[in-house]
């Protein structure tokens, strides 16, 4: 998400000639809509009825809205006024975020409905994360190639928008038809008032603790992704083209290590494995303090280590989310997968937005000015400050996330030392379950 936002910012500023401050605002404002749309979509999908079930129709509608709007986002007429360009982009970006809510929230909420087995859920989460990382990797690597093959950057970005939008729609259609026979749960009616439902939702402290950890880890991911270009070009004085190789190295390593983290989560518990992933990634970021100037070869092992731990950072929190659905049912007597996952995805989007915001704030605090040549900044205190920020800010955010995860009572091991399976949800007793919901 953070990497794609960087490309989107470049498209607005360098292709459409939108001022950078306005471009950043145009990208941020539609994300605020997700504060409302994600939880709302979760509640709607919980209560929706159709011949195709509660969730599947939204895969179809959401992917169509998302894909068409994504193509429109990169089709701004270049001869329009700045105001007209801003209005076009804002409308398209709002539609993209709406389509993303329509698709992503119900899609994610289908996981706990498909199986009650924790090991199967862990495997499904792993497959989902691998597919997502491949899609992002493909987009990041293919987009510059498509732009270079076009007659000019404007046409190239239109091609990127059209091809990516078509891919989004195709993926949505595939998910819709592939889940035709997937297990699902029927709507559970309740006589509880909205106030009673909200009180029961608030008592699910495990959800909010896990969401807090996810928010900090998402902010860490966004911060390091956006800050790395400055670390590479200004602090290390390397060619910016190196970024095209560094990001894929990290992504591929994360993909390769995801099954290993799933296996570790089954053995020692998702909670403990997640804390290890967070703490390990925080330690690796601190190693960036030791990377010497002008030595590109050392950035590759650093990215391998970051990717190795981020395989767990990305996957393990999501693998514990279904446990919060079971706990919510225990507390309220209702199955509210959509509401849970609406909160979860809103948390991710908020964390990414906070991380991106912190980059701009940090660069401003250290006195870095955009547009200044990298060689002019390289020998200033800002270059050293960028190194400290790239290393210590993500590390600090991940340490907070690790502390929150260690306080969870869900996400225990799913097998005993001898390989014998444990109880279905591997949850410790939850004292909140005894509270009255009246």
N, C-alpha and C positions, 0 to 999 in steps of 0.2 A: 504493500500500500504506500509506504513512504517513498519507495523508489519511483513508483508510477506518478506520485504527486510531484516529484522533482521534474520528470519529463513534461508533465502538464504545465508546470511553472515556466519551463524553458519555452514551450510552445506559445504561451501567452506573451512573454516578454520579448523573445527574439524573433518569432515568426509573425505574430500579430501586433508587435510593437506596443503592447499595453504596459504602462508604467509598473514597476515591480511591486510597489506598495498596493496598488489597486489589484494587481494580479493575485497577490497573496490573499487579499480580502475576498476576492471572487471565489477562490478555492475554499477558504475557510467557512464562509457564511452558509453555503448549502449543507455543510457537515452538521451545523447546529440543528438542522431539520431532523437529523437522526435521533436527537434527544427525544423527540416526540414520536417519530415514525417507527423506530425499532421496538420499543415497548408496546406501542399501539398495535403494530403488526403481529406481535406475539399473542396479544389478547384476542385479536380477530381470528387468527388461525386456530386458536384453542376452541373457539365457539362456532367455527364455520362448518357447514354441512353441504355435501355434494355427493354425487355418484362416484367421484374419484377420491373421496376421503377429505380430511380436514386440511391437509398440507399441499397435496400434489397440484391442485389447480394454480396455486401461487407460483409454483416453479415455472409453469408455462407463461402466465401473465407477466411475472417479474422479469424473466429473461428477455421477453419481447420489449418491454419498456426500457430495461437496462441497455440492451444491445442497440436499439434504435437511437436512444438518447446519447449513447457513447459515440456513435458515428456522427451525430449532429454536433457534439461538443468540439470535434476537430474539423468542422465544415463551416467555420465562420467566414463570411465574405470579407476579403481583405480591403475592399474599397469603401466599407462602411465607416461611419464616424465612431469615435471611441465609445460614446454612450451606447450606440446601437450594438457594437461588438460586446460590450459588457452585459447588456440586456440579453443578447443571444446566449452567451456563455452561461450566465446565471440561470436562465430558464433550462438550458440543457443539463447543467450540473445538478440542479434540483431534481430533474427527472431521473438522472443517473442514480442519485442517492435514494430516490423513491423506489426505483426498480430494484436496487440492491436490497432495500429493506423487504420488499415484496418477495424476493427470491431467497435471500440469505437466511432470514429468521425462520421461516417454515422449513427450509431445507435442513438447517442445523437441528431444529426441534424434532426431526424424524428419527435421529439417532437413538434416543432412549426408548422410542416406541418399537424399534426393530428387534431388540433383544434385551433380555434382563441379565444376560451373562456378562460379567465385568471383563473377562478376557476377550470376548467377542467385541465388546464396545471399544476396548483398547485397540484391537486390530482395525476396526472400522475407522476410528479416529486417526490412526496411523496412515491408512490408505487415503483418507481425505486430505491430510496434511501434505502427503507426498504429491498428490494430484495438484493441490493448490500451489506448492512450491514449483512444480514443473511448469504450470501455467504462467506464473510470474516470471520464471526464468526464460521461458520461450518469448514472452512479450518484451522483456528487457533486451534480449539478444537480437530479436527479429526487427524491432522497431527501427533502430538506426540503419539496418540494411535496407529496409523498405524505403526509408526517406532518401537514402543515397541513390537508390535505383530510379527514383522519380525525377522528372525534369526540373523541379524546383522544390524547396522546402514546404511551400504551401500545399502543393499537390501531394507530396510525400506524406505529410501528416494527415491529409484527407484519406489517403490509402490506408494508413495505420488505423484511423478511426473506423473505416468501413470494414476492414478485415477483422479487427478485434471485435467490433460489434457483431459481425456475422458469427464469429467463433463463440461469443457469449450466448447468442440465440441457439446455436447448434448444441452447446453444452446443456442449456436449459431443456431443450427438447429431448436430449439423451437421458437426462436425469428424470424427466417426467415419464417417459416410456419404460425406462429401466426399473423404476420403483413401482410399476403397476401391481406386482404381487408381493411387495414388501409388507411385512407385518405392520399393523397400525392399531390404534386404540380409538374406540368410539367416544363421542362427546359425553362428558359426565356433567349432568345438570346439578346445580346447587341452589339452595334457598338462602344462602348467606348473602348479606348486603355487601355492597362494594367496600364499605368501611371495615366490615369484618374480614373480608378477603384481604384487604391491604394490611390489616393488623397481623393476620396469619403469615402474610408474605414477609413482613418485616422481622418476624421471629426467626427466619431462616438465616441465622448468623453465618453459617458455613458458606452460603451463597455469597454473602457480601464480603466475607474475608477472602474467599477465592477470587471474587471479582476485583477486589482491591489489589491482590497480587498480580492479576492479569493486566490491570490498568497500568501498574508500574512497569511491568515487563514490556508491554506494548509501547509505552512512552520511551523506554530504553532502546527498543528496536528502531523507532522513528528517529530518535535523536542521533544514534550512531550512523544510521543510513544517510541522513541529511548532512551530518558533520564530516563524513569521511572524505568528501571531495575537497574540503578545505584542509583537512589533515594531510592528504596526499599531495596536493598541489602547493600549499603554502608552507606547512611545517616541514614536510619531507622534501619539498622542491622537486617533485617528480611530475612527469607528463600526465595530464588529466585523462589521456587515452587509456591509462592503466586501469581506470575504473571499469572499463568494459570487460576486463579479465578478472578483477578482484571480486565483483559481485557474483558472477557465476561460480567461482571457486567456493565461496561461502554457501551459496544455495545448493550446489551439488553435494557438498559435504553434509549439509543438514538433511538432504533427502536420503543419503546413504546411511546416516546414523539413526534415522527415525525408527526403523525396526529394532535396533539395539536398545534404544530407550524404552520401547514398548516391552521388550523382553525383561529389562531391568525393572520396569514398573510392575510387571506380573510377579517378579521374584521378591523384591524388597518393599513393594508398595509404591503407588503413584505419587503419594504425598512425599515420601522420602526421596524418591528419584527426582521429583520436581525441584525439591530444595537443593539437591546436588547439582542439577542443571543450572539453576539460578546462581548458586555460589560459584560454580566452575566458570560460568560465563563472566561473572564479575571479576574473578581473578585474572582471566585472560585479557579483559579490557585493560587492566592495570599494566600488562606487559607492553602495551603501546607506548608507555613512558620510556621504554628501553630501545625502541626501534630507531636506529641512527638515520641521520639525514642523508639522502641521496643513495640509499641502498634498496631498490625496489624488490629484490629477491626475498627480503625478510618479511614483506607484507603478505606474501602468499602463505607461509606457515601460520601467520597470525590469523588470516582469514579461514584457514582450515580449522584451527582451534575454535574460533568464534562459531563457525558453522556446525562443528561437532556438538558443542553445548547447546546451540540454538535449535538443533533437532529436538532436544527435550524441552527447551523453553517454549517452542511453538506447540508441541503436541500434548504434553502431560497435563497442563491445566485444563484443556478441552476434554481430556479423557476423564477428568473428575467431575465435570459439569453434570453428567447424568445422575451422579449420586445426590446432587442437590435437588434434582427433580423428585427422587424417591423420598428424600427428607421432607420436601415441601408437601408431598402427598401424605406423609405421616403426620405432619403438623395440621394440615387443613382438610384432609379427606378428599382432595381434588388432584387431578392430573393437569398441571399447567406448564407443559413443556414449552409452549410458545412464549408465555410470559417470562419464564426463566431464561430462554435463549434470546429474547428481545433485550433483556437486561444485560446478558452476556455480550452480545454483539455491540450494543451501545457502549459498554465498557471498553471494548477493543477500539472502537472508533474514537472515543474520547481520549484514550491513552495515546493513540497515534497523533491526534490533534495537539495534545499537550506537548508531546515530544517535539513536533515540528515548531510549535510556538516557542519552546525553550531554546531551540537553536537560534532563532532570530533574536530573542532576548539576550542570549549569551554573547552572540557576536556584537551586538550593540554595546553591551556592558564592557567588553574588552577593547572597544574602540575600532573594530574592523568596519571598513566602509566598502560596500559592494561596488564593483567596477574598478577597484584599485588593482594594478598589476601584481601578480603573485610575487615577482622578484622584488617589488618595492616593499612588500609586507614581510618577506622572508626573514629579515634581520631585525624585526621589531619585536617588542614584548607580545604583540598579538599572536605571533607565530607560536611562541611557547604556550600562551594561554589556550590556543586552539588544541595543542597536544594534551594539556591537562584536562580540557573539557571533553575531548574525544575519549579519553581514558577513564576519567573519574566520575563524570555525570552518569553515563550508562551503568557503571559499576555500582554507584550509590543507589540508583533506582532498583537495580536487581537485588541488592542486599536487603532493601526494604521488602521487596516481593518475597524473598526467601524467608524472612522473619514472619510474614503473614502466613505463608504456606505451612511453616512448622507448627503454627497454632491450630491447624485443622484437625478435626477428628474423623474426617472421611478420607478415602483414598489409601487404605491399608493394603497389604499384600493379598494377592488372589490365590496363591498356592503356598503350601507349607514347604519346609525345607526338603521334604522327601518327594515333592511334586504333587502331593494330594491337594485338591481344590479346597478353598475355604468358603465361607458363607458368601452368598451371591453378591452383596454390596460391600463387604469388608469394612463396615462402618462401626466405629466405637459408639457406645450408648450416648445418645444426645439428650442432655437434660432439658433442653427447650421443648422437646416433644411432650413433656408433661404439663406444659402451661395451658391454661384455659384459653380458648379462642373467642370466648364471649366478650 
